[in-house]
Each structure stands twice: as C-alpha cells, then as structure tokens.
Amino acid sequence: MKIVVIGGNGLIGKKLVNNLRERGHEAVAASPSSGVNAVTGEGLAEVLVGAKVVVDVTNSPSFEDAAVLEFFEKSSRNLLAAEAIAGVGHHVALSVVGADRIPDSGYMRAKAAQENLIESGGVPYTILRATQFFEFMGAIAQSATDEQTVRLPSAFIQPVMSDDVAAALVDITLGEPVNGIIELAGPDRLHFDELIRRFLSANHDPRQVVTDTQARYFGTELDDRTLIPGDKSLIGSTRFEDWLNRSIA
C-alpha cells in the first residue's frame, strides 16, 4: 500500500516511515525538501497519485499565534482538497491531548482548528491526540527558565515516548478510519514540576524548579485535567524513568 507521510523527515515522521517500510509498504516521506509543501500546495497532486493513506505529522515552524493558525489551516485545506481529488481513503493526523481544552493558547487553538477542518473535510479520517513527548522535556525546561530558576505548575502531565507515538500511528494508518479521535499517553502520570525536576537532576543540571500555580504552558494556565487523556486512551509501553536512564546513559 502506498502511504504518504507529510512531515516525513521530522522526529515522528522518520520513525513512522521506517516502521511502515519494514512492514512492506510503500511509505513516502514528503516534505519541502522533497518538493512537497502542504502550505503552498506544491507537489501534492504528484505525490498523492496512487496513495491510499495520508498521514500528517507536520508542525509549524513558528508558534506565533497568527502564524501557527495560518500554517495548520492552509496545510489542512490543501491536503484534504488534494486527497479528495486523488481518491485517498484515509487521512490520519497527529494532534495534541488537550487541544480542545486550552483556548487561551494560540498553538492549541490552531490544532483545534486543524481538527475541525479534518472532521468536516469529507475524507475518512482518524486523529491521534498524543501527550507531550519525553524528548521535549529539555525544551520545556528551557522555555520556563529565568536565570537559574525554572517556574512550572504542579498540574498533572502524562508524557509519552516518540517511539510509542510512531507505533500507535502505524496501527492507525494500517487500520480503518474511525472518523473520530484516539488519545495516547505514557504510563506515568506525574506532576509537571516534579517531572522536570527529575529530568534536570538526572542530567546534573543545577537549575532549580520552583512550583508556581500561575506559570503558563503554551500561553495558558493548567489544572490537573488539562493535559490528561480520557479513560479510554491508549497507553504507551515506555516508562519515563526507563527512558530517562537510557537517554543519560
């Protein structure tokens, strides 16, 4: 089966393409570097010829409110229109747990807008909402750093390893469209401040984590349910502590 992965050169895209190829499928990694640009529409018609499934794992190069909204709206409209013409039978997209619960965040508003376009786009679809990736803990700590202090809320977070996200996407891609949303999280539910504290300690980072209930994440305040998936979510197999031990080793 021919499967086109839009954003196929990114963190998740590379893993997904490799996993699909190992299963014998024709997985095409599509990105601006390969002449395919979902935002402008360049190369979409050509790359979708014969494709049965399209998986969108792209991310905006800018997180500024207007720019990220424009990115997801333009790319989704172009993809869905090209898929309808090409006869693609399944549109799969990667989104974020909590995208529908954080309207104060420009990024989350953009992801919610993307989901709405997919739901009304006319192409059979499945949306996978994943929690934050283990691999981005360092970037999160950096974004919350002021000199040697890292200010974070104590709200719950349930991060997941990127390998588990790619594995879930393989199963979804090779399955039938559900015309709905599936959620995925890691096995460990942790307080945000404690998570980053453990990450910094394991990496011998001298910065100190300060618990601040008003500290913002993607521009918004959090409560204990904001970033937590529903009861019927998929659960990844990799525990945070195991990943952390491997990553520092």
N, C-alpha and C positions, 0 to 999 in steps of 0.2 A: 504494500500500500504506500502511495506517495503522501507524505506528511510534510507540510511546510511549517517551519518554526520561525516566526517573526521575532527577531531578537535572538537569533540562534548563536550569536557569538558572546552572549553575556554569561553570567555565573550560572543561572538555571538553564539557559538555552543550550550551552555546550554539553552539560550533563544529560539533558533530555535527548539531544540529537545522538549522542553516543549510545545511550540506552536503547533508543529505537533502532539504530543501525545494528546493534548486537542481536536484536530480535528479528533481523532480516528485512526491515522496512526501508524504503527509500526516504530517509529523513533529510530535508534540505534546510540548511542554515541560511536564513535570509536576513540581511541587514544592509544598511547603506554601503558598507564596504564591499558587499557583493552585488551592488547595483539595485537593491530593493529598499525603497523608502516609503513606509506606510503613511508618513505625514504628508508627503507631496504626491504620493500615488505612483511614483516612478518604479517601474519594473514589476508591479503587482500582477498585471494581466499575464505577463510572460511566465512568472514563477508559479502561478496557480494552475497552469494548464495540467490537467490530469490529477490534481490534488484531491484527495478525499477528506482530509482534515487540515485545518489551520490552527496552530497554537500560537497565541500572542503572549509573549513573556517580555515585551519591551518595557522600558521605563524612561521617563522624561529626563533629558539632560539638565533641565532646570527645575527646581522645586518652587520657584516663584509662583504665586497664586495664578496669575493670568496665563503664564507660560505653560504650566503643567496642565491646566484645564484645556488650553488650546491643543496641546500635544495629544492627550487622550481622546479628545473629541474628534479631531481631524483624522488621526490614525484609525480610530474605530470605524468612523463613517466610510473611509476609503477601503478598509479591509472588508467590511460587510458588503459593500456595493460590488467589489471585485469578486468576492466569494459567490454572491448570488448569480453573477454572470457566468462564472466558471463552473457552477453546479457543485460547489463544496458542500458536503453533507454534515459537517460538524465543526463548529467554531468553539475552541477552547481558550479561555483567558485566565491569567493569573491575577488575582486581586488580593485584598488585604482584609483580615479579620478586623471588624470594627469600622469598615469604610462607611457603613450606613448609620453609625452612631457618633461620628465626630464631625458635625457640620462646621465647627469653628476652624477646622484645619483645611487649608486650601488644597493640600495634596489629597486628603481623604474625600473632599467634595469632588475632585477631579476623578478619583477612582469610582465614586458612586455614579457620576455622570457616565463614565465608561460602561459600567454595569447596566445602566438604564438603556443605553444605546444598543447594547447586545441583546437585552431582553426584548426590545421592540424591533430588532433588525431583520427579522424574518428568516434568519439562518438557524437551524437547530444548534443548540449551544449547551455548554457546561462551563460554569465559572467556579474556579477553585480559589477560595479565600484562604490564605496562609497567614500565620502569625509571623512576627519578626524572626529573621534568621540569626542563628548563633554567630555567623561570620560577620555580622554588622555590629557586634557589641562594642568594638573599639571605636567605630564611628559615632555610635550613640554617646559613649562616654566623652568623646572629644566635643561633640556638639553641646554638651551640658557643662563644659568646663569653663571656670572663671579662675585664672591663675592656677592654683593648686587645689581648687575645690570643685567637686562635681555635684551639682544640685539635681536631685531626682526625686520624684514622688515615690510613695510606698505602694502604689496601686499594683495589682497583680498583672503579671505578664507570663505567657506560656510559649516561649520561643521554640523554634524548630530548626533542625539542620537542613541545609540546602539539598543534601543528598536525598533526604526523605521527601522533600517537595518534588524533586525531579522524579522520584519513584512513583509518587501519587499521580503525577501528571502523565506518566506512561500508561498507568492503568486507565485513567480517564480518557486519554487520547485513543486508546485501543477499544474502549467500550462504546456503548450507545449514548447519544446525548440525553441528558436528564432534563434539559430545559429548566434548569434551576441552579442553585448554589450548593456547593460542598465546602465544608470547612476543614482545615487541617491545622493541628498544633503539635507541639512537642509533648513528651510525657510529664514534664515537670512544671508545676505552677508555682512561681516564685514572686516575691515582692521585687519590684523594679530596682529599688535602691540596693537591696541585698544581692541581686543578680550582678549588677555592675561592680559592687564591692568585691565579690568573689572573683570576678574577671580580672580586676586590677590587681588584687592580691596575688593571684596565680601568676601574673606576668611581672611581679615585683615592681609595680607602678606605684610611686609614692603619693599620688593624688588621693585626697580624702573625699569620700562620698558623704554628703550631707543630705538628710531626708528633708524634703521641702514639699509639702502638700500642694503648693501652688506652682511648682515647677511644671513647665509645659513640655509636651511631646508632640511633634508635628504641629506646633502652634496652639495646642489646646490642653486644658486640664483633664486629668484622668480620674475615674473612680475604679472600684475593684471589678467592674464588669466590662469596662470599655474595650479592653483588648483580649478578652477571654471568649473562646468559641462556645457554641451551644453544646447541649448534652450529647448530640448525635454526631459529633465531629470525628474525623479520622485522627488517629494519634500516631505520630512518628515513632520509630523504634529507638532513636538515639537519645540518651540522657545527656543533659547539659554537662554534668561533671565528667562523663566519659569523653565528650568532645573536647572539653577544656584540657583534660590531661593529655590527650593526643596532640592538640594544637600547640601546647607549650613544649611537648617532647620533640 
